[in-house]
Amino acid sequence: SMLSGLLRGRRLAMSCGGWCSDPNNSVAVVEPVPAETRTAQLPLSTGRQETELTVADADPDMKYEAATEQNGVAGTTGVASLESLAPKEDQGNPGPCQLSIKKDIEPGERRIVIKSGINDNVVPSQLNTMMGGKPNYLQTAQFTPLTWLPKSLFNQFKRIANIYFLFIAVIVLFGSFVIDFSPKDWRSKIGPFMLVLFWTACKDLFEDMRRRKDDKAENMQVAKKYSFQTEQLENVKWCDVLVGDVLYVPCDAAFPTDLILLKASGNETAFISTVMLDGETSLKERTMPKVFLDVADTVTEADLQKALPEYQRDGLAFMKKLSVGCEVKMGVPSSALSDIRGLVMVEGAKSDYPVGESNFLPRGCILRNTPYVLALSVYVGGDTKTRLNATQASLKFSNMQIALNLCVRLLLVFIFSVCLFATIMSAANVFGAEEPRHSFPIMFLRFCIAYYHAVPMSLYVVYEMLKLVLGFQVNVDKQMVHEGEGAVARTADLMEEMGQVDFIFSDKTGTLTANEMVFARGHADGQDLGDFRKTESSAEPEGVMNVKNILAKGDASSEAVAWYFTCLATCHEVVLEVTGSEASTGNKPSYTGMSPDEVALVTAAQQAGITFQRRNRLGGGICELEIQDPTGKVSTYRVPEVLQFNSDRKRMSVILQSGGRAWCITKGADSVMEGLLHEGFPEAAKADIAKFAKTGLRVLVIAAREIDNDWLQGWLMDYQKARGIFDETKESKIKQVIAEMEKDLRFVGLTAVEDRLQDGVPTAIETLKAAGSRLWVLTGDKTETAVEIAKACALFTAATNLVYCVDCTTKDAALMSLKHAASELSGATDAGLVIDGGTLLVALTSQECRELIFTLGMASQSCICTRLSPMQKLQL
């Protein structure tokens, strides 16, 4: 009351000796009142984005950050409620001090404290009290016992026939019990109608029970949670996992919530499969925040001697590190898969660390090639990425049902017209009958009851029964089995649609192709290095022999080729696999990684004699790479930062340091790399790009530049600050900082990788086209590469009338190109369309262009869309 009454609308300044006016301060104060400042001693927080707050704006239920200063010396910083900061009149005067209040978290954000002895470790606490204390409970079922009949009946009366039958039922009851005019017995109408409604409601309930069964199976899965009280792992159901729980997830297990990686087995790297989230089959690498590597290990020898499984001893050692106190602050939940904003703070660490996509484990994804991880639950239930991107289950209407409703509407118009005509004839006594007993409206209703059989009530019942039979046939069809698992018809509402699919949209990599990459050809020092693919006639591929001969010369050309393969051996995130027998016999190591492209490139460098031998983790997210050249000399490269590849950037970069020098090595698609080069592509490189693409190979450009070490240290600090931003400017700031690094690059060479087709793809595509389905392949590949693969998989044949809509940079150019394509495909029996992302970028902004794209889609049997971003795929 003192704060709100005396300092309404003012910034708070507090003196332990009372309220005073300070001419040297910009804060407003009042007359002295004996008081003492109290601050809550909660886990310290640093690196927050602070917002000035007036007392009038303060929320008494919100917690705020309070910074105290006494006698010119900064005091503690903690988190307290507004009430706890109020002065107490019954205390003495310990001396002057000043207090400023700043807001701690924004609405939607969350703060999680990991510390022994703290029970209420999540702010706001409401995150864990939703849904009866089970915020991670999954519910996709539409009905409850109370809502089953009302919701089912509401959905049923979206059918015009049911509204008509309800109208007949009402007038039959009215004509039987109010005014005696009904020509039919009410029981013969009400009974069948009620049975029809009840039958459909039971069908809806049956399908909803299957959804409820799936929900229960999901919610009842068991995870392992770390307990700070017992220092043991405890079983917990998925539905009982809360924000702030530390979970142990073993290999090949799914994540029950959205998690932040705390520790991966053996090192700081884990691999996850996101195929259930984004459909991508390649594994994604995740790393633990660097700040955890700066914390001293406090585990004792006595702890290690406990009779515990190895994974528990390892986990115990790590969790002991966090017992001193750790705080994680996360931003507002977002549906964007890459939008992760957070900050990790550990007492005793050298600095805080921003949390991003590289530390994030989404719900439903699966841990692969990693024995276990320890992770912190940060988003649960409806806040997870999977639920934010999910759509609410709703009643589905097939095209046949829509057509059936239209037919029923036309039939009803005809019936009501006949009834009206009969009523007029009866009222006019055209046939010389006796005077009518009823008025005109009543006679109209009598005829409606008499003729209602024209719309058979059994129509929808038989229709629903047939769809259930079709669904059952799908479930038991032995020809629809893959790897022992049969097809499942989860709903019968759309069964007849399966035979009416007009358009099929497909990705290329991992769908048409097997995502098994082989290094095919390379370009360095202005020359094609030859074919690196093995043949039966030669023990060693042509390209490998050419490279070894070049490297043996020791001239300028050999230096350029050696630098090219050194870039391949260092610009990656490949994991080394060396078994004990290989290490003892000196055999070459094998590689695995989340991207098959990277494995193929590192393997090619190994074949050329420049071998990636070891990755040493130095802590703080920094590692060292050991690279062996053909002479056996081993060079060490320090990697302070990796700029990750994503589908928007279409490139990745690695920062290298060795011998007092530093480089930025970048590889990416030629469409984005050309703008980053200092002088553009050499003519020989342009020719090889076209040649490689026309043979269906995926082309990457390798470029590099040397950078100053002092400038690099400043850049690393700027990059760290950008990653720690919490507001919407984070992504733009990160892009701005990265752009400072990835510019003025010097061209090094080209790589061309082959991705073989999946078995049976040409036959499957021919069958789909013969069935009348149109197939659109959406890819980010170069146009020439995509077209050659389309020909290899029978999407385009020699008889296909192929038209191109590419390289358009303006709306007018796109419109002209689309009109030309429409005229070319007019009347064609086997038409194919090729359109690129640049053309779509301008075409999708014009309604006329959009209509032309649809017209071309209907006129063509197949289409390849190249150089597309994920957003353009969604727009198409």
Residue, then its C-alpha position, 0 to 999 in steps of 0.5 A: s500500500m505504501l508503494s502504490g499510494l506514495l509512489r504511484g507512477r514513479r520509478l522506485a528508489m528506496s533508502c533504508g533510512g527512509w524515503c528521500s529526495d536526491p538531486n543527483n538521481s533521476v529517480a523520484v522519491v518522497e520524505p524519509v520513513p524508517a524502513e529496511t529493504r528486503t530482497a529474496q535470496l533466490p538463484l542468481s540470474t544474469g544476462r537477462q533482457e531487462t525492462e524498466l517498470t513503474v510501480a503503478d504498472a507492477d503486477p503484485d503476483m509477478k516476480y521481479e528482479a531487484a538490484t540493490e546498492q548500499n553505500g555505493v557498493a552493488g548488492t545482491t541480485g535476486v528475484a522477489s515479489l513486489e510485496s517482499l520488497a516493501p519497507k518494514e516500519d518496525q526495523g532499524n536504520p541500517g544505512p542508505c541503499q537504493l533499489s530498482i525493480k526490473k521485470d524478470i520474464e515476459p508473458g509466455e516465457r518460463r524460468i526453470v531452476i535446477k537445484s537440490g532442495i528446491n521444489d517449486n522450481v518453475v516460474p510461472s508455476q501455473l505451467n505445471t498445474m494445468m489439466g489437473g496437474k497433467p499438462n503433458y496429457l495428450q487428447t485427440a479424441q473428440f468426445t467425452p461421455l457428456t459431449w458424445l451425443p450432442k457433438s455427433l448429432f450436431n455433425q450429423f445435421k450438417r447433412i441436408a438429408n438429416i435436416y429434411f428427415l427432422f422436418i418430416a419427423v416434426i410435422v408428423l408429430f405435430g400432425s399426430f398430436v396437435i392437429d390430426f392431419s398426418p396421413k402416416d403413423w408417427r411411429s413409422k417415421i420417428g423410429p427409423f429416423m432415431l435408429v439412423l441417428f443412433w447408428t451414425a453416432c455409434k460409428d462416430l463413437f467407435e472411431d473416437m474410441r480408437r483415437r482414445k486408445d491411441d491417446k492412452a497408449e501415448n500417455m501411458q508410455v514410461a520415461k525415466k526422471y532424475s530425482f534430486q532427492t534420491e539421486q536415482l532414476e524413477n519411472v514416470k508416465w508421459c502424461d505426468v512429465l512436468v516442466g522442469d523435469v530432468l529425463y533420461v532417454p535411452c537410444d531408440a526411445a522417443f522424447p515425451t516432451d520438448l527438451i533441452l539437451l543437458k548431456a549426451s553419453g560419452n561426449e556432447t553430441a547426440f543424433i535424433s531422427t525427426v522423420m515424424l516431425d518434418g519427414e526428413t530421413s537424415l539424422k540431425e545432430r544435437t549438442m549440449p550447451k557449452v556452459f555445462l562443459d565449464v562446470a567443475d565435476t563435483v562427483t566423489e570417488a565414493d559416488l562412483q563406487k556405488a553399486l549402480p548401473e554405468y549409465q546411472r553413475d555417469g548421469l549421477a556424475f553430471m547431475k552433481k555438477l548441477s547441484v550447485g544451481c542451474e537456471v534455464k530461461m525459455g522464450v514464448p512457445s512457437s510453432a516454427l521448428s527452428d525458433i528456439r530462444g533460451l538462455v542457460m545460466v550455471e553458478g560457477a560457469k565462466s559465462d551464460y550460454p544461449v540455447g538454440e535449435s542445436n540443443f533442442l529435442p522435439r517431442g516425438c522425435i527419436l534418439r539414434n546412434t547415442p546410448y542415452v541423453l539427459a535432457l530438461s523438459v521445457y515445453v509440455g502438452g499444447d506448448t510442444k512443437t508437435r501440438l502447436n503444428a497439429t490441427q484440431a480433429s474435425l469431421k471430414f467430408s469426402n467429395m462423394q459425400i459433398a456430391l451426394n448432398l448436392c443431389v439430395r438438395l436438388l431432389l428436395v427442390f423437386i419434391f417440394s415443387v411437386c408438393l406445392f403443385a399437388t397442394i395447389m391442385s387440391a385447393a383448386n379442387v381440379f379433380g372434383a373432389e369433396e371440399p378439403r378438410h384442411s387449410f392450404p399450409i396443412m395440405f402442403l405438409r400432408f403432401c410432404i409427409a406422403y412423398y418423403h419416401a423419395v429421399p430414402m432414409s437408408l441412403y446414408v446408413v448404407y453409405e456409412m456401412l459400405k465405408l466401414v467395409l472398405g476400411f476393414q478391407v484395407n486393414v486386412d489387405k495382405q498386399m498392403v504390408h511393408e516390413g511386416e506392418g499392414a495399412v491402418a484405416r484410421t477413419a472411414d470418412l475418406m475411404e472412397e477418396m483413395g481411388q480419386v487422388d488427382f495430385i500427389f506432391s512428393d519430395k525427392t531426396g529420401t522419397l524418390t531417391a535412397n538418400e545414399m550418397v556417393f562422391a561421383r566427380g570433383h572440380a579443383d584448380g580449374q579441372d575436372l578431377g575424374d570419376f570417383r565411382k568404383t567400376e568392376s574393370s578397375a580396382e581404383p577409380e579413375g578420379v582417385m588415380n588422377v588426384k594421387n598423381i597430381l598430389a605427387k607432383g608437389d607443384a602449385s596445382s597439387e597445392a590447390v588440389a590438396w587445399y580442396f580436399t583439406c576443405l572437404a576433410t574439415c568442413h563437416e560434422v561427421v562422426l568418426e568410427v574406429t573399432g579396436s581391430e581397426a585401430s590396432t591394424g591401422n586400417k582406415p576409419s569409417y564415418t557416420g553423420m546426420s548428412p550422407d552428403e558430408v560422409a561422401l565428401v569426407t570419404a572422398a578426401q580419405q580416398a585421395g589420401i587426406t584423411f580425417q583421423r580424429r575429433n578431440r572435444l576441448g570443452g566449451g563447444i570447441c573441438e580439434l580436427e586431426i587431418q593426415d596428408p598423403t605423406g603421413k604428416v598430421s595437422t591439427y585444426r581448431v574449430p571454435e564455431v560451426l555455422q549450421f546448414n539449414s534449408d533456408r541458408k542452403r550452406m554451412s561454414v566451419i571456422l578453422q584455426s591452425g598455426g596462427r592463421a584462421w579460415c572460414i570454409t563454406k560449402g553450399a548450393d551454387s545458387v547461394m554461393e555465387g553471391l558470396l564469392h569475391e569474383g564469381f565462378p570461373e568459366a571452367a567451373k560454370a561449364d562443369i556445374a552444367k555438365f555435372a547437373k545434366t548427368g543428375l549429380r548434386v553439385l556443391v560449391i566449396a569456397a574459403r577465405e582467410i581471416d584475421n585472428d583478432w577480428l575473429q575474436g570480436w566476431l565470436m563475441d558478436y555471434q554469442k550475443a546475437r544467439g542470446i537475444f530473446d525478442e523477435t530480432k534474434e534471427s535477423k541479428i544472427k543472419q547479420v552477424i553470419a553475413e559478416m563472416e560469409k563474404d568475399l569468399r574465394f572459389v576452391g572447387l566443386t563436388a558432384v554427388e550421386d544419389r541412387l533411386q529407390d528400388g521400384v520408383p520408375t514402376a511405381i510412378e508409371t502405375l500412378k500416371a496410368a491411374g490418372s494421378r498427377l505427380w509433382v516433385l518438389t525439391g531444392d535441387k538445381t533445375e538440370t539435376a532435378v530434370e535428369i532425375a525425373k527422366a531416370c525415374a520415368l516422371f518425364t519420358a521421351a514422349t513428354n512435351l516438356v515446357y520450362c518456366v524458369d529464371c523469371t525475376t519479375k511478375d510480368a516475366a513470370l506471367m509471360s512465361l506461364k502464358h507461353a507454357a499454357s499455349e504449348l501444353s494445350g491439347a498435349t496428351d503427355a505434358g510435363l512442366v518445370i518451374d523454379g523457385g525464383t519464378l514461383l517467388v514472383a508468380l505466387t504474389s499475382q492472382e492471374c499467375r496463380e490461376l495459370i499455375f493451376t491451369l498448367g497443373m491440370a494440363s500436365q501429367s507431371c511437374i518438377c519444381t526446383r530450387l524451392s524453399p520450405m515455405q514455397k513448398l507449403q504455398l504450392 
